[in-house]
C-alpha cells in the first residue's frame, strides 16, 4: 500500500513537472508576442521628445540586468511591471494628443499579459513561506512610484508624458529579457 | 624665419583640437537653433553584427558635402555626444558598433550637414534600437553530406557591446530555413553571448541524393520585415550500399515480425472461434504410433445380442359392458383402475367431459372438416382403428361426438373400477406414461401380464391442452369402439399383445401393489 502511494505521488510529481514546464514554455511564447505588440503600439504614440524634461528614473538592477533572478521572482517582477504600466496609462494623458484607441489597445494588451500570468502569480504567492519583502517587487514599485511622482510634478505635461513614454518603451525591452527566465 | 618655422610645426598639432572644438560649438550652436525633427530619416541596420546607422535628408534639394553625427539618450539628462568617427564624414552612414551599448535605449540623434564651413541643415530624430534596428542575415556556408548538412554561421570574433552577454540570445533569434522542394523546415539553434567565430549547426535526418537549399536570417522582435539570406543549395551524396543493405535488413526483420504476428493472431483467432482445437492428449483412434495396430486393426469382439422377437399375440381383449344409461351420472368420478393384464388404465374420468365443454380445446384441435376422413364414424367403430395413419387421438379430438365419447370413457372407467384389484376411492387420479414401446423378450412370463398400452398421458391431463386431450380421448375412442383385435399400428392404443421387453423384465417399472406405476 505504501509503495503504491509512493508510486502515485512520484507519477503525480512527474506529471505536474511536465505540465508546469509546458505551461511556462507556452506562457513565455505568448508573453513574447504580446510584448512585441505593446512596444509597437507604444511607438505609434507620436510626440516630440523634450530634451529638457529628460529624467533618470533609476531602473532597478533586477529589471535592467537581471543576473541572479529566479523564475518565480521573474514572474513577480514582470507581473508588477505590467500592473504599474497599466496604472500609469490610466492616468491623464490629455495633453499629449495621443490616439485614444491606441492607448486603449495598449491597455488591453497589457491586461491580457497580466491575465496570462495570474495563475502563476497565485501559485507563487500562495506558498507558505512567501513574503513580498524577499522579492524584487518592492524595488520595482518604488521605481514606478518615481515615474508617477514625476508625472504629478510635471502636471502630466506633454513633455513629461513623452519622457515617460520612452521610459515605458525601455521597460518593455527589459521585459523581453526577463521573459527568458521563464524557460525551463 | 624661425618663427615661421615654429608656426608651421605647431600648426598641425593645434589645428585638430581647434577644428573639433569649433565643430562642437558649431553643432551646439546649430542645436541651440532648434534642429528640425522632421527633416531626416534614420535607418538602423545590423549588418554582419555591426550597427550601421544611415540617414537621408527629406529635402533632397539640400546636398551637404559632409556630415557630423552626435547623439544623446532619453533615459537620463545627459549632454550631446559627438561620435568621433562620424565627424565631417562625406558618407551618409556611420558605424556605431562600438559606440552604443544598449539595445533598450532610445537615442536622440542629430546630424548637421555642412557645405564648407557653412551649416546647411541640422536634423534630429529618435531611434529605439530594439525595434528600429533592421536585422540583416549573417554570412553562412553549407556543407552537404549523405544524410545531413552542416550550416556554418559566421559570428564575429568579438561580439559588439550592444549584443554582448545575454542580449545576443534575447534580441537575436537565429533561424535556419531548410527547403527541399515545397517542404520548408525551420530550425532555431540556441545561441548565447559566448557564441563567436563559426557557429556550426547540423541539419540531420535528410534524404540522400536529394537537393536541399538553406537560408539563414534573424527573426525580428518587432514583427517587422524578415531579411532572408540568399539560398544556398546543395545536393546530398547518394547513400552508400552499406546503408541500403542495412535498411533492407531492417525491413526484412520487420516483415518477418509482421508475418509471424499475423500467423499467430490467425491461429489464436481460429482456436478461439473453434475452427481448430489443439490438444496434447489425442484420443486412441488418433494415436498412430502403433503402426502395426493401425494397419491391422483388431476386430471388435462379438457381442452376444439377445434375440428379440416381436410376437403378435392376438388376444381377445376384455370386453366391457357398456351401459350408457345408468353410469353416465358419475361424470366427475375419476377412478384409477388396473387392466386385467396388470397394466393400469389411467383414469380420465371427468377430464374429457370437462374438456368437451371447453370451446378453446375444441378450436385448438384443428379443423374438424379437414380431419373428417380419418374420423371414426360413430356407426362404424372398428374401422378407424384398423387403418394406419392418424390415430384416433387426433380424430377424436376433432370429432363432433367428442362429448358423447367422453361420457362413454367415464362409464367404462366406472365399470372397471369395480373390477380393479387396486381400486380405491381415495386414489382417484394417478399419472402413468405409457406412451412407450414395450418390448418383451420372448418369454413366457408375460403371459400373466399382458402389455396393455394406451396413450394415456404421464402427467395429469391438462384440460386446456388439446394435445393431451387427444391422447386421453384416444383411449376413450379405442375403448369405445371395442376393437376386436387391437391393431399394433395404432399408435395410441397399443395392442395388448405387443411384446414389451421392459414391462416384463423390469419389475420396477410396474408396481401393481399400490396402484402406482414407477418407471
Interface residues (C-beta under 8 A of the other chain):
Chain A: X36 X37 X39 X40 X43 X48 X49 X51 X52 X54 X55 X56 X57 X59 X64 X163 X166 X167 X169 X170 X173 X174 X176 X177 X180
Chain B: X37 X72 X74 X75 X76 X77 X78 X103 X104 X105 X106 X108 X126 X128 X130 X131 X166 X167 X169 X170 X171 X221 X222 X223
